[in-house]
Amino acid sequence: MSENKISLYTRIVRFLMRDLYNRIDTFAVQNHQLREALKSANESISDLERKTAGDKADTDKIISGLSDKYSSDIDSLRRDTDDLKDYRNILDERLRSDDVTTIELSHRIEVLENRFRNNFELFNKKTYSQSGEDSIIMYIMAMKGISLSDCSYLDLGANHPKAMSNTYFFYEQGARGVLVEANPNLVTELKNERSGDIILNKCISDKSGEKLDFNILNLDGLSRVGDVSDILLENPDAYIEDTIQLETISVNDIIEKYFNSEAPLILNLDIEGLERKILDSMDFEKYRPMIMIIEMIPYSRELVAGQKDTELLEYVKSKGYDEYAFTGINSIFIDRSR
C-alpha cells in the first residue's frame, strides 16, 4: 500500500474517532443534565409530600378542634331533630284520628273535587288578594259545600284584573260575575284579562243615571269621586291626573239587570271611603250576598294596625251579618241566615 493511501486512511479514522468522541461527550452532558433534572424533580416531590402530610395533619387537627368545640351543638341539633320527628308523628296521629272537623272538611273537599273536578288544594293554594281574602273565602265555600265554579260575584272597585283582586281566583276556577271600575285607564286591561266577566266603566252610587266628577289619581287604586284632599295630604307623591264625568249605577240596579234579581254569592266593596253610602242604598231585604268583603281601614302610606271602622262594623252586623275574619285591611262577613 502506498504511503499516500495510508495517510488518507489515517485521516479518515481520526475524523471518525473525533466524531465519536464528540457524540460521547454530548451524550454525557445530556445524561448529566437529565440526572440533575430528575434529582430536582424528586426533591420537589419529596417537599410536596412533606408539605401535604403537614397540611393533612393541620387539617385533621382543625377538624378535631371543631368537633370538640361544636360537639354539644351537634348533639343538641340531633335531639331537636328527634323531637321534630316525634312532633311530626304526633301530628300524623292526630290527622289519622277521629277529629270531626278535619274528617268532615276533608270529606267535603273530596266530594266537591270529584263532583265538579276542581282541585281546591286547601292547604297549598295561590292567592291573588292583598291579604289572602280569597283563601279565606275559599275555605268558607269548602265548608259550606259550594262549588267554586258555581259561585257569582259583584266586585265594586275592581282595579286590576289579577293583582290584589279578591275575585280573580274564583274567575280562574270558572266562576263569573260583574266588575265595576270607574277609572277608564283600567278598563281595557280588565276586558282583556277578564273577558268572561261583565265590565262596567261607571261610578257606583246610591242612584243610577246621574253624572259625577271622578278624580283620576296617578297612584294605583286611589282614584275616586269627590274630594281627594285627604289622600293628597297623606301622600305628597299623589296628584290628580284628570277629572272626568262618569255615569252612576246603583248596586240594586246591577243585581236586577245582570244577576236576574238574585244576589251574587260574593260582594266585594272597595270604593275608597264610600262603603257606608253604598251599603245604605242596598236593599238587604231583597238582595243578600252570602259573603261580603269590605275595606275597614283608612288610607295610609304606613302599616295600619289596631284600627278598624267600628261604626261600619256595627252597621253591617245590624244587617244580619257576622264578621268571620279581619285581614288587617278587609273584614269578611257571612250572612247569619245562611
Wavefront OBJ file of the C-alpha trace (Angstrom):
o trace
v 0.000 0.000 0.000
v 1.446 3.343 -0.909
v 2.224 5.974 1.656
v -0.436 8.284 0.207
v -3.220 5.716 0.764
v -2.085 5.107 4.379
v -2.190 8.811 5.061
v -5.743 9.044 3.648
v -6.967 6.115 5.754
v -5.328 7.602 8.834
v -7.150 10.929 8.336
v -10.490 9.153 7.849
v -10.052 7.058 11.005
v -9.043 10.147 13.025
v -12.115 12.026 11.754
v -14.437 9.195 12.700
v -12.803 8.857 16.131
v -13.148 12.593 16.834
v -16.797 12.467 15.763
v -17.397 9.514 18.061
v -15.672 11.268 20.987
v -17.805 14.372 20.369
v -21.011 12.313 20.375
v -19.915 10.570 23.575
v -19.210 13.936 25.242
v -22.551 15.363 24.113
v -24.420 12.321 25.416
v -22.541 12.531 28.705
v -23.543 16.190 29.121
v -27.161 15.440 28.259
v -27.191 12.460 30.588
v -25.828 14.615 33.406
v -28.465 17.290 32.777
v -31.186 14.650 32.754
v -29.941 13.225 36.007
v -29.913 16.690 37.584
v -33.452 17.338 36.360
v -34.647 14.018 37.755
v -32.941 14.754 41.046
v -34.581 18.171 41.259
v -37.970 16.676 40.430
v -37.555 14.014 43.114
v -36.649 16.684 45.655
v -39.731 18.720 44.696
v -41.922 15.647 45.030
v -40.448 14.924 48.442
v -41.057 18.517 49.560
v -44.633 18.337 48.294
v -45.216 15.052 50.104
v -43.844 16.520 53.344
v -45.988 19.648 52.932
v -49.088 17.604 52.118
v -48.508 15.450 55.145
v -48.169 18.595 57.264
v -51.318 20.125 55.785
v -53.242 16.926 56.388
v -52.068 16.919 59.969
v -53.167 20.550 60.336
v -56.494 19.776 58.690
v -57.073 16.793 60.953
v -56.185 18.986 63.917
v -58.638 21.698 62.826
v -61.409 19.174 62.229
v -60.776 17.611 65.587
v -60.873 21.030 67.239
v -64.136 21.928 65.528
v -65.658 18.624 66.513
v -64.704 19.237 70.149
v -65.968 22.837 70.017
v -69.338 22.095 68.420
v -69.978 18.610 69.691
v -72.536 19.877 72.193
v -74.293 21.884 69.460
v -74.340 18.845 67.194
v -75.807 16.736 69.976
v -78.416 19.420 70.629
v -79.293 19.525 66.925
v -79.692 15.757 66.883
v -82.003 15.973 69.884
v -84.039 18.749 68.223
v -84.298 16.639 65.069
v -85.543 13.702 67.104
v -88.063 15.990 68.845
v -89.291 17.246 65.458
v -89.717 13.687 64.260
v -91.693 12.885 67.393
v -93.832 16.001 66.869
v -94.472 15.058 63.258
v -95.526 11.580 64.359
v -97.942 13.176 66.832
v -99.389 15.383 64.078
v -99.733 12.407 61.756
v -101.509 10.504 64.500
v -103.867 13.430 65.111
v -104.658 13.669 61.413
v -105.459 9.953 61.398
v -107.637 10.336 64.477
v -111.384 10.795 64.507
v -111.221 14.614 64.659
v -114.666 15.561 63.351
v -113.678 18.904 61.821
v -110.710 17.503 59.892
v -112.582 14.485 58.603
v -115.696 16.463 57.710
v -113.723 19.160 55.889
v -111.629 16.628 54.002
v -114.764 14.728 53.042
v -116.491 17.845 51.736
v -113.449 18.854 49.697
v -113.168 15.367 48.235
v -116.855 15.354 47.271
v -116.565 18.773 45.640
v -113.409 17.836 43.742
v -114.990 14.638 42.454
v -118.258 16.296 41.568
v -117.027 19.484 39.965
v -113.468 18.442 39.039
v -111.974 21.335 40.955
v -108.625 20.978 42.689
v -109.095 23.040 45.836
v -105.596 22.471 47.273
v -106.989 23.815 50.522
v -103.682 23.919 52.375
v -101.459 24.821 49.405
v -103.227 27.390 47.282
v -102.376 30.518 45.349
v -103.855 33.810 46.461
v -104.254 36.970 44.407
v -105.768 39.114 47.174
v -103.883 41.771 49.074
v -104.071 39.878 52.365
v -105.306 36.402 51.458
v -109.014 37.229 51.439
v -109.713 34.838 48.552
v -108.142 31.973 50.521
v -110.448 32.628 53.465
v -113.490 32.748 51.209
v -112.440 29.526 49.516
v -112.325 27.874 52.937
v -115.821 29.145 53.737
v -117.130 27.770 50.454
v -115.462 24.425 51.027
v -117.027 24.165 54.478
v -120.438 25.035 53.064
v -120.098 22.631 50.143
v -120.295 25.285 47.410
v -118.597 24.693 44.069
v -116.096 27.403 43.180
v -117.187 27.408 39.556
v -120.829 27.880 40.536
v -120.330 30.999 42.627
v -121.036 34.534 41.365
v -119.534 37.842 42.442
v -120.045 41.585 42.226
v -116.719 43.412 42.505
v -117.158 47.133 43.215
v -113.866 48.934 42.622
v -112.251 46.077 40.721
v -108.993 47.913 39.936
v -106.626 45.391 38.260
v -107.849 42.051 36.866
v -105.446 39.892 38.913
v -103.140 41.836 41.226
v -104.748 42.315 44.663
v -108.062 41.047 43.302
v -110.435 39.329 45.707
v -112.340 37.695 42.828
v -109.757 36.569 40.264
v -109.090 33.240 41.993
v -112.757 32.338 41.568
v -112.735 33.548 37.953
v -109.792 31.208 37.398
v -111.909 28.325 38.741
v -114.723 29.084 36.287
v -116.866 31.492 38.307
v -118.210 34.640 36.625
v -119.575 37.990 37.741
v -119.688 41.751 37.266
v -116.732 44.107 37.733
v -117.400 47.817 38.256
v -114.410 50.100 37.703
v -114.695 53.873 37.314
v -111.110 54.506 36.172
v -111.201 54.245 32.351
v -107.438 53.654 32.269
v -108.005 50.224 33.843
v -110.972 49.094 31.791
v -109.042 47.815 28.753
v -106.877 45.583 30.931
v -109.943 44.257 32.734
v -111.706 43.439 29.469
v -108.627 41.664 28.099
v -107.903 39.582 31.209
v -111.475 39.046 32.441
v -113.340 38.633 29.159
v -115.763 36.203 30.788
v -116.940 38.862 33.241
v -119.192 41.860 32.598
v -117.117 45.050 32.899
v -118.891 48.311 33.760
v -116.981 51.592 33.441
v -119.273 53.516 35.771
v -119.334 55.092 39.217
v -121.044 53.013 41.842
v -123.502 55.194 43.753
v -126.811 55.142 45.593
v -128.669 56.155 42.409
v -128.277 55.258 38.749
v -128.139 57.623 35.768
v -126.501 60.615 37.434
v -123.254 62.297 36.337
v -120.448 62.685 38.870
v -116.933 64.104 38.750
v -114.395 61.315 39.066
v -110.817 62.242 40.014
v -108.130 60.041 38.435
v -105.000 59.981 40.608
v -101.551 58.928 39.497
v -101.300 56.299 42.256
v -102.849 52.888 41.884
v -106.259 52.259 43.445
v -106.807 55.738 44.927
v -108.948 57.387 42.235
v -112.438 58.254 43.425
v -115.474 60.518 43.253
v -115.392 63.805 45.139
v -112.787 65.292 47.445
v -109.327 63.658 47.438
v -107.564 66.236 49.602
v -107.020 63.692 52.398
v -105.053 61.454 50.022
v -103.013 64.373 48.657
v -102.219 65.472 52.213
v -101.249 61.957 53.320
v -99.128 61.223 50.261
v -97.077 64.079 48.737
v -96.355 61.917 45.671
v -100.033 61.807 44.767
v -101.632 64.199 42.319
v -104.757 64.412 40.150
v -104.048 63.370 36.570
v -107.526 64.103 35.250
v -111.119 64.740 36.306
v -113.841 63.202 34.171
v -117.599 62.850 34.333
v -118.987 59.354 34.671
v -122.466 57.946 34.817
v -123.525 56.325 38.071
v -125.144 52.957 38.709
v -126.567 51.518 41.927
v -125.982 48.077 43.425
v -129.687 47.272 43.315
v -129.868 48.054 39.599
v -126.765 45.966 38.872
v -128.274 42.963 40.633
v -131.609 43.375 38.874
v -130.075 43.770 35.430
v -127.054 41.460 35.462
v -127.920 38.843 38.111
v -131.601 38.340 37.245
v -132.628 39.902 40.568
v -130.740 37.248 42.533
v -127.969 38.469 44.829
v -124.432 37.345 43.928
v -122.746 34.937 46.303
v -119.844 37.367 46.919
v -119.927 41.160 47.166
v -116.529 42.877 47.202
v -116.677 46.523 48.248
v -113.551 48.710 47.874
v -114.550 52.217 46.801
v -112.274 54.457 48.850
v -114.409 55.580 51.765
v -117.841 55.366 50.154
v -118.624 51.909 51.513
v -121.218 53.070 54.077
v -123.066 55.170 51.495
v -123.336 52.203 49.127
v -124.416 49.806 51.874
v -127.074 52.282 52.962
v -128.506 52.199 49.449
v -128.698 48.396 49.235
v -132.000 46.591 49.680
v -130.886 43.903 52.140
v -134.438 42.647 52.469
v -134.348 41.702 48.789
v -130.669 41.183 47.973
v -128.406 39.397 50.443
v -124.967 38.272 49.275
v -123.800 35.336 51.349
v -120.281 36.796 51.711
v -119.226 40.450 51.791
v -115.656 41.750 51.731
v -115.496 45.353 52.937
v -112.457 47.607 53.407
v -112.378 48.704 57.055
v -109.317 50.950 57.450
v -108.434 54.491 56.307
v -105.893 55.128 53.574
v -102.322 55.401 54.833
v -98.833 55.043 53.400
v -97.811 53.245 56.598
v -98.962 49.945 58.055
v -102.315 50.437 59.750
v -102.558 48.332 62.911
v -105.131 48.372 65.668
v -107.590 50.443 63.656
v -110.949 49.478 62.241
v -114.112 51.336 61.316
v -116.147 50.064 64.254
v -119.172 52.127 63.260
v -119.246 50.433 59.857
v -118.676 47.076 61.554
v -121.692 47.512 63.800
v -123.792 48.712 60.883
v -123.062 45.569 58.835
v -123.800 43.382 61.859
v -127.137 45.153 62.227
v -127.989 43.950 58.718
v -127.706 40.331 59.847
v -124.073 39.635 59.018
v -121.333 38.190 61.244
v -117.688 39.190 60.891
v -115.959 35.901 60.089
v -112.450 37.320 59.631
v -110.461 40.558 59.598
v -107.274 40.603 57.493
v -105.946 43.914 58.794
v -107.424 45.652 55.747
v -110.759 43.999 54.957
v -113.454 42.382 57.035
v -115.136 39.287 55.649
v -118.789 38.971 56.623
v -121.139 35.986 56.328
v -124.901 36.234 56.153
v -126.145 34.996 59.515
v -129.169 33.360 57.910
v -127.067 31.230 55.550
l 1 2 3 4 5 6 7 8 9 10 11 12 13 14 15 16 17 18 19 20 21 22 23 24 25 26 27 28 29 30 31 32 33 34 35 36 37 38 39 40 41 42 43 44 45 46 47 48 49 50 51 52 53 54 55 56 57 58 59 60 61 62 63 64 65 66 67 68 69 70 71 72 73 74 75 76 77 78 79 80 81 82 83 84 85 86 87 88 89 90 91 92 93 94 95 96 97 98 99 100 101 102 103 104 105 106 107 108 109 110 111 112 113 114 115 116 117 118 119 120 121 122 123 124 125 126 127 128 129 130 131 132 133 134 135 136 137 138 139 140 141 142 143 144 145 146 147 148 149 150 151 152 153 154 155 156 157 158 159 160 161 162 163 164 165 166 167 168 169 170 171 172 173 174 175 176 177 178 179 180 181 182 183 184 185 186 187 188 189 190 191 192 193 194 195 196 197 198 199 200 201 202 203 204 205 206 207 208 209 210 211 212 213 214 215 216 217 218 219 220 221 222 223 224 225 226 227 228 229 230 231 232 233 234 235 236 237 238 239 240 241 242 243 244 245 246 247 248 249 250 251 252 253 254 255 256 257 258 259 260 261 262 263 264 265 266 267 268 269 270 271 272 273 274 275 276 277 278 279 280 281 282 283 284 285 286 287 288 289 290 291 292 293 294 295 296 297 298 299 300 301 302 303 304 305 306 307 308 309 310 311 312 313 314 315 316 317 318 319 320 321 322 323 324 325 326 327 328 329 330 331 332 333 334 335 336 337 338
